[in-house]
């Protein structure tokens, strides 16, 4: 049985362990405690949706859906709740999404803004509205814990509070992992799934990592009536949809609202995770105009990290005995069980689509 070390115990590293553990001896090294809030995997909610203007991602999300159900069955946890989703904004941004869903044989419905507001009175809608039922929310904390639970049942060893100082490939099938404490682990393969720490550790380990931008984002939760019944929503703002996009979804913490990828660029090790009052005020002002069903006086902000490639495509590739999982922020969480499967494929020597490859983009 092969010996695989996974560095990073967030959702992607835990999903990789879930897929690898039945076939390999897996050790997961995570620098923080379970469920920590310093990275990109924490919180009660992430959007799940099949809807993309790019058929490639529609297909990937469709492949991820039954894997979420498989994880639920194996863990006994309810993780994915399909409440539907609405996209709205300029016609030129919404119509390609509807066309891609239709081409994939997936349902979607175009609505006038007034009709959409009548159906979902907690929201106001822009020029063009698309409803698609194969969407909703993933419970983020529960999902990561479920991957850990099932992987551990298959023998994976999760070690928290262990920070990795270096990863050194030593041939095609041998890697040395050195921890901050000076421990040396020798593995047949290593999976690097370190989120916002990728620009340092991954860049020092393998060549060809695309330039990664790490930002600190600030979603906000608002009290609302029956938030778990809300659809997920994406709003493409401005005359051409060029302004920062807004998103939202119901969760156990209320209705979550945020802007996509607008936070300041940071070093993951040096961020204080402090809430920016000016950024909070902008989200509150947006909610007052577009999300009338929430109580903006009860706004509660939090922070998380985004790690983005220049083209927003993921990095899923192998260099020698090192597999790299990176650049998922903003839209990657929904694919986590599939990413785990693809990571296991890479460790086994299979190739993935070239758009996920290491290399300058």
N, C-alpha and C positions, 0 to 999 in steps of 0.2 A: 504494500500500500504506500502511495506517495505521501511525502511530508510537505504540507503547504502552510506557509505563514501568511495570514491576512493582516495587513497593517491598516487599522482604522475600523472601529466598531460601530459606525453610523449605519444608516439604512443600507447603503450599497455594500459595505464590507460585510454586514450581517447577512444580506441577501446572498452574497458570494459564498459565505460559510454554509448557508442553508443548502445551496446547490452542490457544494463540494464535499460536505461531511459524509454523505453515504458512500463515497468512493475514495476518500483520502483521509489522512491524519491531519486535522486542521487545528491550528492555533491562531487565535485572533488577539492582536495586541492593540489596546485602545488606551490613549493617554489620560482620558478622563473617566469619571464614574458613569454607570449606566443612566441613560436619560438626561445627560447633561445638556445645558442650553448654550454652549459656546460655539456650536457649529451650524449645520444646515438641516439636521434630521429631527429636531425636537418640535414639540407642540402637538396640539390636538387635531390639526387638520391640514390636508393638502388637497388640491383639486385633482380629480380624476376626470379625464375626457378623452374621447376618440377624435375630437374635432381639431383638425389642423388644415391649413391650406396645402400642405405638402403630403401627398399620398403615402410617402415613405413613413412618416410618423403616425399617420392613421393606422397603417398596418401594424406598426410596432405596438401601439396602444391596444389594438384589438388582440394581439398576441399576449399582452400582459394581463388582460382581464381574467381569463380562466385561471391564470397562475395565482392571482389574488384569491380567487375562490379556493384553490388548492391549499394555499397557506391558511386560510380560515378553517378549512376542514381539518388540517393537520394540527393546528394549534388550539382549536376550540374557541377562537376569538372572532368577534364580529369586527371587521376591519374596513370593508368597503361598503358604502351606502350609496346607491344610485338614485339620486333625487332629480336628475336632469340638470341641464345647464342652458344659459342663454348668452349669446354673443350679440353685441350691438355696437353700432357706430356707422361710419361711412360705408356705403354700398360696396365700394371697391375693396374694402377689407373683409366684409362679411360674405359676399357672394362666392369667392374662391373656397372658403371653408365649407359652405353648403355643397358646392360642386364636388369637392374631394370626398365628402361623406357619401354623396349620392353615387359617385363612381365606385365606392367601396361597398355599396349595397346597404349602407347604414341610414337609419331614419333621421330626418330633420324637417323642421317646419318653419317657414317664413311668416312672420307676423308684423302687422302694423304696430308702431309704438303704443298707440292707445289701447289696442287689443292686448298687448303684452302687459301693460300697466294694470289692466282690468284683471288679468289672470294672476299677476304677482304685484299686489298693491304696495308692497314694501320697497319696490324699485321704480325708478323712472328710466325711460329708454330713449336712446338716440335714434338717428335716422332710419336704420335698417336692423331688424331683429331676427335672429335665428335661434330656435329652440331645438335642442337635441337631447333625447332621453338617455343615451348611453353615457352618462356623466354623473358626477356627484362629488363625494369626498372620501378620502382615505384618512383614517385616524392614524396620524404619524407616529406618535409614541407607541401606540399599541402595535403598529406594524413592525417597527424595529424590534420591540420586545418579542414579538411572535417569531420573527426570523431567528433571534437568539435562542428562544425556547426550543424550537424544532431542531435547529442545528446542534444544540447541546445534547438533545436526545439521541442524535446520531453520532455523538462522540466528540464534537467540536469543543475545544477548551478556550473559553473567553477569559482573558486576563486584563482587568481594568487597572488604571493607574500606572501603565507601562508605556513610556514614551520611547519611540525609536529614534536613535541618533543617526544611523546610517544603514543603507542597504547596498551591498556590494556584490554584483554578479560575479561568479567565478566559473565561467563556462556556460554551456547551454542548459545544464540541468543541476546547477548548484548555486545557491545564493547564501551569503552570510548577512545576518541581521544583527546589529549591535544596538542594545538599548542604552538609555542614558545612565543606567546603573552599571554598565559595563558587561552585562550578560551577552554572550554570543550564541545565536541560534543558527544552525545550518539547516537549510531546507532544499528540497528539490525544486520548489517554485515559490514565488512570492506574489501576492496580489496587493497592490497599493491602492487604497481607497480612502484617502486622507482629506478629501474636501478642500477647505480653504488653506490647508497646509501643503497642497500639491506644488505651488510655485517654488517652494523650497525643497522638500524631500524628493519629490518626483523628478524635478529638474536636475538634482544632483545625482540621480540614479540612472536615468535613461536619456538618450539623445532624442531630439525631435519633438519635445513637448511644445504644443502651441502656446503662445503667450496667453496666460490666464489672468483675468482681472477679478480680484476678490473685493467685494463691496459689503458694507453693513447695511442691511435693509431693515425697515421698521414697519411691519404690519400692525394693525390696530384692531382690537376686538370691541364691539359695541353690544350693549344689551338690546334684545329684541324679543318680540313675542314669538314663541315656538321656533327658535332658530334652526332646529334640526330639520324643519320642513322646507327650508329655503333652497332654491336651486343655486348651483354655482353660477358665477357670471363673470364675463370679460367685457370690458368697455374699451373700444378703440377710439381714442379721443381726438378731437380736432377735425378740420375739414377733410383731411386725407388720412386720418388715423396716425399722424406723425407725432403727436404729443405722447408723453409717457402713458402707457396703458394702465388702467385700473382693473383690479380683480377683486372677487369676494366669494364667500361661501359661508353657509351656516356651520356651526360647530358646537360642541358642548360648552365652549367658553363664550358663546355669543356669535354674532355675525362678524367674520373677519374681513377687513377691507385693507387694501394696500395698493401701492404703485409698483410697477415691474421694473426692477433694475435701475433705480434712481439714486441709490445710496452712495456715500463717499467711498472711495477706494481705500483699503486698509491693509495692514499686515495682521494676519489672524492671531499672531502671538501678542500683539501690542494693542488690540482693541479693548476699550474699557466697557463695551456693551451698553454705554449710556444712551438713554432716549434723547433725541434731539427735539426740543419743544417746537421749533419752526417746522420741522417735517411732520410732527404730530398735528400741528394746526392745519397744514395743507390737506391731510387725510380727513380731518374733521370737516373742513370746508367742503371737500368733495362729497362726503356723506350727507351733509346738510342739503346739498343740491340734488344728488342722484340716488340716495338711499334713504328715503323718508321714513322707512319702517324701523329704523334703529334710533336708539336714544343716544344722541351725540354727547350729552352731558356725562355719560358714564364710560367714556373712551378709556381703554387701557392699552398702552403700546408695549411692544416687546421688540427684540432685535434678533436677527439671524444673519448668517453669512450667505452670500451668493458667490459662486465661483464659475466664471463664464469664459468660454472660448470666444474668439472674434466672430465666428459664424454661428454661435449658439448650438452647434452640433457637439455631441459628446466625444470624449476620448475613450475608446475601448480598443485596446491594442496590446500586443505582446512584443517585448524586446528580449530575446533570449529566454531566460527563465522568469522574467519579471512581467507581470500583467498589470496594466495601468487602467484604472477607472477614474475618470475626472471630468469636470466641466458640466455637471448635471443641474446646476442651480437654475431656478426660475421655471423649469418645466420637467425636470427629470424624475421626481419622486414617483410619479404615476407608473413609471416603467420598472420600478425596483425589482420585482421578482423576475422579470425578463432579463434585466441586467445581471442578476445573479446567475441565471442559466448561461448567458453569453460569456460571463467571466469563467465559468467552469469549462465551456467550450474552448476558450483561449488557452487555459491551463493545459487542456488535453491536446493542444496543437492545431486546432481548427482556425480558419481565417474568418474574419467578419467583413462587412461592407467597407470599402475603402474610405468612405466619408467619415468613418470613426477612427481612422489611422493616425498614429503619431506623425508629426511633420508640420512644417510651418503652414499656416492657413492665412 
